[in-house]
Each structure stands twice: as C-alpha cells, then as structure tokens.
C-alpha cells in the first residue's frame, strides 16, 4: 500500500466503494487522513462499515462542507452526462475533487528516494484499444529481465494498493480516459498513447472531449519521454504539439516511419526501430502466438519503445516478447481441437476492437453480439470476407444480422448455442473467434464473465 500524503488529520470524502474506492480509503487512513465514504449501493456501504470506515451521504450540504477534498472513483460521472450529486455538492462547497491517480502521483515519491542509486520510473499507458495488452507486455518484459516492476491502474491492482517504490523499479500503470481527465496531478516519466477510436462518448460529450481527456497525460503530465501512436490524426496532432527535440518516439502498425527522429514501426510481421535516419534494430514477430494481428504489433511497438528508453537491448526484448502468452480475454488462444483454434477476445466491446481481431485471422467463425454501441458493425464490412459464418447473440443479434448482409449467419441468441454451432461447423484451419463488438451487460456481469464462459464452453 502507498500511504497518501498531505491529508493527515483531514476529512477526505471517498465516493464509490469498489476496488478502487476501498483501496483509496485504506491508503488515506494509512497516511493519517479520516476517510468519509459513500456509495449509492447499500451493500458497498455496509462493506465499508465492516472495514471500520465512517459512512455518510456526501451529497448532503453539511457533509460536503465538512470535507477538505473529495476523491471519486473512475466509474462515477464527474461532468457528463451529469455529475454525481456528491460531486456537485463538493463544487458548491468549494471542495476540490480528485481521484486516486492524482493521489498516487502526489504520494509515490518518498524521503527514502534520496538513498536510491536509480530513481524509480512510472510508465503510463492510455488509448482506446490495446492498453491492457501493452501494459501487461511491458511488465512481462521487465520481469523477464528481472527489473523490479509493478503493474496496476486500470489493470490489476488499484494504484494505491501498489507497494512503495524500490531502487530502480518501474511501475507500469494503465490509465483510462476517466482517470486521466480528473487527476489533479499527473507526473509520468514515460507516457504512451496508443490510438483513438469512438468510445465513452457520453462521458466526454463527444470525440473531442474524449481525446482531450487522454491528452492531459502528455500536456499536463510533462513526461520526459512520450511514445505516440500516429496511425490516427489525433496521434499525429499530439506528437506535433508536444515534440521538443528527441522527447517523442512515434510508433505505427500501418506504415513505415523513416523520417527524422526516433520511431518504431511494424511492417509485414517485423518490428523495426529507426533512429537518426537509419535502422538500428529489427525483430521478427511472425511466430509470436501471444501477439496476433496488427493491433498487437502496435502494442509490441509501444512496449519495445518503452524498454529502449529504459535501456534494454533489442535482443533481450525480443527473447522476452517471444515468451509472452497474451492477456486473458484479448485475442487469447484458449484451445485447439481437431485443427481448429478457439480465440477469446471478449474484451472487444466495440466495433473497432472487434475489427482488429478480425484482421488477425482468416477462415473465422465469428461470435458477435451483446449490448450494442452506436454504429453497430457496419464499419467492419471490409473485413467480412474473412468470416465464414457469424453466430449472433444478445440484444444486438437482429440488428447485426441486418448489417451483415450476404455474410452467412445465424441468430444463436446465447453464447452456449453459438459455441456449439461454431464447433460443429468449423473445419481444420478455421478459427472460432469470440469478438462481440458489444458490451456484455445484457447477458453477463462483465466481459470477463463472458470470456470465462466461452473458455468453459470450449472445454
């Protein structure tokens, strides 16, 4: 645990009592603060009381005015479509609102840093798709070379549940737009922007607000090195805005980057590092089963660039990457039966993520559907020739059927029916791919639960 600094003896509101909120309350208490907790869910409030925390309805005027600061969990709206009542009460009482990411950067550095031979580094990764895989891959490489490291944020542990820094350590943090938008303090040593595609638009009032939330990590955070995916115009814009000398490494999985400066790009299965007008390294990724598809090649470019900044040699990185088994629910190979591969990409909760999975394979039996997002799958039409048959589930089944056109498909309704049908139809060399292009909440509690059921059904 990282005790929170700066609030000893002060009343600090904690809004939202899930994994992040409880970790925040504990870290505040460890730093001498008095956490005052609230969650709209009575069961969550009861759990906080069992842990010994004070519980009070923070949307009440008198409770808000008694606070020194309010810390809110990322899942709670703080502006759009409407700020939570407790946040509005804090505004009215002139109480600052922050989140656990802001507290982390405020508290991570400690007096003992003066005795370290090598200062710890914090690497933050954001983007619409791939950030969990890129984070896990970077952490895997650091573990392979026995560099002290921790992984947290939007993946794994809440940031305040991480351990205090050690000499030469690298802390890898995955950050969502919800987290970067509100944090009052952002101080990464290395910041990575992977890509941008429409998502969470209701929380940010459109694509511009969504991009602005992610951009704060770079423009406010002032990292010593920024690694920027330039396959979308937003990335190219960001790279240009923050570039000063050699502080940016551009990455791409769609084109060669052979201009000025430092770049890492993937082409035809090879990762290439280009610096000072020449190629300095190349890695053949074609046999890396844990990193299928061009989207994972972008993740590899990001992790590779971060490792190079941290001083690792290309050959060392290559060996570590080859041993990466992939991240659960993200293009994860979960079985082979009679020459058929079964791939769990339940994390593909939007069309863009599903499209990246479709591009990674051929001869696909595609399981899709769930709680649809705006636009459906019409934008994936150029990839439909990779699909031998689609099996549609959940609320989106009828709409997806209409959007598939001439692609062979059936409305399976449930995941159980879809997997059984795909198993029966698939031939050697085919891939049964769960890439729903939808949220899971119509039939499952989470994308993890959906992916776990797929794994169980594959057997």
N, C-alpha and C positions, 0 to 999 in steps of 0.2 A: 504494500500500500504506500502511496505517496501522500503524506500529510499535507493538507492545504495550508499555505502560509498567508498571513496578512489579515486574518479574521479572528484571532484569538479573543475570546470573550464577547464576540459579536453574534447577534441573531441573524442567521442566514437561512432564507427560505429555500426549500428544495421541492420543486414542482415536478411530479412524475416519479413513481417509485418502482420502476422496473429495474433491470440490471444496472443501468447507468445511474439512476437516481439513488438507489441504495448504496452503491459504491461511493457516490459523491457524498452522501450523508456520513458514511463511515470515515471518509478521508477528511471531511470538515471537522468532525468530532476529534479525530486523531491530532488535528492541528490546533485544537483548543477552542474552536467555534461551537456555537449552540445551534445545531440544525433544527429547523422547524419544518415539518414535512406535510405534503398534501398530495393526494392522488384522487381523481374522480371515482376510482374503483374502490369500493369499501374493503374488498379482500386485500388490496395492496396497502391500504391504510392500516388494516389490522396487523399485517406482517411487520410494518414499521414499528407499531406499538410493541409487538413482541420483542423486537430488537432493542427496545428501550428508548426510541426517539419520540420527541414531542410531536403531536399531530394537531394541526389547526387549519381551518379553511382559509387559505391565503388570499382568496378573492374578497374577503371582508375588509373594509376600510381600516378598521383598527389593527387587524393583523398585518396588513401590508405596511402601515405606517410604523410599526414596531420593528421592521426589518432593516438591516444595513445593506443587504444585497439579496437578490432573488436568482437562484440557479435553476434553469429549466432543462428538462430532458429533450433530446432532439426530435422526438416524435410529436411533440406538442406544438401546434402552430403559434408562432410569435409575431406574425404580421398578416399573412394571407392564408386561407381566405378570410380569416378573422382571428385576431389574437385571443388567446385564452383569457378568461376573466381575471385570473390571478395576475397575469402579465399586465393587463390593462390597469388593474388596481395598483401595481408597482409603479407604472408610469405616472399615475395620478398622484402617488405619494412621493414622487421624485426618487424612487429607489432604483439603483442600477440593476439591469438584467444581464446575466452572463450565462455561460454553460460550462460543462466540465472540461472542455478543451481549453477555454480561457484559464480556468483554474490550474490545469496541468502545466501550461507554459509559465504561469506565474509561480509555480511551486516546484518544478522539476529540478532546477539548479539549486545547489545546496552549498553550505560553507565548505564542506569537505572537497569540493571541486578544486580548491587551491592546491590540494595534495595529489591530484591526478597527473600521471605522466602524459596521458592523452585524454583530452576532453571528450565526453560522450557526444554523440551526434543524434539528432532527431530527423528522420526522413518521413515526410508526409505525402500520401498518395491520394489524389482525387480524380474524378472523371465520371462519366455516365456509366460506362461498362468496363469491366476488367480490373477494377481497382483491388478487389479481394484477391484475385489470382496474382496480380503484380506484387501485392504486399506479401502474400504467402511465399511466392517465388523468391523475392529478395531475402526474406527471413530464412528460407531454406538454404540459400547460397551462403549466407553469413554463418549459419550453423555448421554447414559442411566445412568451412574453413576455420571453424572453432573461434570465430569472433563473437564475443559476448553480445547477445542481442535479445530483444523482447519484441513481441507483436501484439498490437491492441488497437483500440478505437472502434471503428465500425465492424471490425472482425476480431474475434477472440475476446480478450479482456477489455473492460472499460478502462480508459486511460489512467484513472486514479487508482485502479486496482493493480497497476504495474508496480514493480519494485523500484526503490530509489536507484539512482544512477550508479554504475560502477565504472572503473577506469577503462577507457577505450570502447565502451559499449555503444551499440547502435540500436535505437528504438525506432521501430517501423510502425507508423500509425496510418490506418486507412480512415479517410475523412469523407463524409457525405456533405452535400450542399447544406443540409440542415445544420451541420456542425460548424462549417466554415462561415456561414452567414452571420452568426450571432456572437462568436467568440470575441471577447474584447482584447485578448492577447493572442497573437499568432507569431511564433518565432521559430519556424523550422530551419534547420541547417540546409536541408535539401528538400525541395518541393517538386512534386511530379504531377503534371496534368496530362491525362491520357487522351481523352476525347470528349465530345459533347454531342448528345442527341436528345430530342424532346423527352422529358420525364419530369415528374413532380411539378408540373407547370402550375397547378392550383396553389402550391405552397410558395411559388415565387412570382405569381402574376405574369407568367409567360416565359419564353425562352431567354429574353434579355435579362430578366431578374435571376433566372437560374444560373446563367453564365456569370453574372455579377457576383453571386454568392460564392462561386468557386474561385473567381479571380482574386478575391480578397486574400487568399492564402499566399499569393505572389506579390500583390501590390501593397498589402499592409504588412505581410509577414517578413518581407525583405530577406529571403533565403540567400545564402552565399552561392548556391547553385540551383538553377531551375532546369528541370527536364520537361520539355514541352512537346506533346504530340501535335503534329502540324498537318494531319490529314483532313481537318475541318478548318474553315476560315477563322473560327474563334481561336483555335490554337495558333494560327499564323499571326493573328492580330495580337494575341497575348505575348508571343515570342518577341514581336517587334516592340511592343510597349515597354517591356522590362529589360530588353537587351542593353547591356553595358559591358563592352569588352568581351571577355570569354565566360560570362556568367551563365549562359544558356547552352544546353545541349538539346538540339532538336531530334525528335525520333519520328519514324514513319514506318508503316507496314504496307504502303501503297505505292511509294515512289522512291527513287534514289535521291539522296541528299548530298550532293557533291560540291556545294558552294563553299563560301567562306565559313570559318568557324568549326565547331565540333558537332558531329552528328552521328547517329546510329540508326540504321535502317535495315529492313528485312526485304529480301527480294528472292523469289523462287526457292524459298526454304533456307536461305543463307542469311545470317545476321552479319552486317558489315559495319565496322567502325571507321569513320572518315574524319581526319583531323589535319588541319593545316595544309589542305589541298592534296592529301594522299590517303590511301587506305592503310590503316595501321593494324587491323585485325579482321578475321572472318571466322564464323562458326557455322558449321553445317547442322541445321536443326531438323532435317527431314526425318531423322529417326527418333525424335523426342516425343514419345507417345503421350506424355503428360501435357504437351503444349500443341494440340492440333489446331490448325486453321490460322488465318492471317491475324485474327484478333488476338490470339495467344502469342503470335510473333511480335505484335506491338507490346504486349506485356513483357515479353522477353527483352525487347529493346530497352524498355524502361528500367527493368531490374539490372540489366547489363550496364546501362549508363550510370546508374547509382553506384554500382560496385566499382566501376572505373574511377568515379570521383572519390570513392573511399579507399582507393589504392590497390585494388585486387587486379591480378594479371589475367589477361584474356583466357589463357589455357585453364587456369584454375576455375574461372567462371564457367567455362564450357563443360568441364567434368561435373560440376555441381548441378548445372541445368539438366544434364542428361539423366540425372537421378531423381528429378522432380516428378512425382507421381500425379500431379494435378490436384485441384482443390475440389472438395466434395460439392456436388450439385452444379458444377461448372464444367461442362464438356468432360465429365468424368466417365472413363471406361469402367463399367461395373460388371461386365461379364462377356464371355464369348461362348456361344453354343452353336454347334454344327456350322461353323464358319460365319456366323452372324455376330456382329458386335452390338452391344447394348450400351448406350451412352445417356447418362443422366445430366441434363442441362436444365434442371428445374429452376435455376436462378434466372433463366431467360424470361423475365417477367414483362418485357416489352418487345415490340417487333424488331427493333434494331439489334437487340441481343440475340433473338432467335435467328435473324438473318445471318449473323456472324457464325452461328453454329451450322446453319445450312451450307454455308460456303466451305466449311471444314471437311465435308464428307460428300460422297456420291451414293447413289442407289439407296435413298433414305426412305424408311417407313417412319413418317413424322407424326408424333403425338402432340397435338396442339389444342389450346383452348383453356377456358377458365373465366375469370372476371376480366373482360376486355378493357383495353385502354383506347383512348381516342385514336382513330385512324385505322384500327384493325391491322390486317396483314396485307392490304392492297399494295403497299410499298415493297413487298417481298416477291412480287410477281417475276422479276428477272431470275430468281433462284428456283422457281417452281419446277424447272426441268431436272433438278436434282432429286425430286421427290417421286418415288414410285407409287406411293399411296399415302394419304393422310387419314388420321384417326382423330376425330374431333370430340372434345369433352367439354363439360361445363356450360356456363351461361352463353359463351361465345360460339357454341357449336353451329347454330343455324346461320349466323352472320358470316362465320369463316367459310362455311360450305358455299355460300353465295360468292364470296370473294375468291375462292379457289378456281372457279371457272371449270375448265376441262380437266383439271388435275383429278385423278381417281381419288375418291374419298368416301368415308362413311361416317355417320354420326354415331359414335360409340356411347356417348353420354358420360360414362365413368372411366376412370383410369384402369380399373380391373378389366373391363370389356376391351378397351383399346389395346392393352398389352397382350392380352390373349389373342386378339385378332392379328396384331402385328407379328407375333411369334409364329402363328400358323402360316402367314403369307410370306415371310422373309425367306430368302434363299441364300446359300453361301455367297459371301462377298457383300451382302447387304448390311445396312446399319439401321437399327431401331433407335430412334432419337426422340427423347423427351425434351422438347424445346417449346414451351407452351405459348410464348408471346403474350402472356396474360398474368395478372395477379392470381393468387391461389385461393383467395378468401371466400369464393363461392362454395367450395367443397372441402377446403383444408384450412388449418390454422395458420400455416406459413408455407413458403416454398420449400423449406427443409422437410416438413412433414410430407409434402407431395413427392419430393425426391426420394425420401426414405421408403414410401410405399412402392414407388417404381422399382427400387432396388429389391425389395422383398418379393415383388411380383416376378421380377426377372429370375430370382431364385439362385 
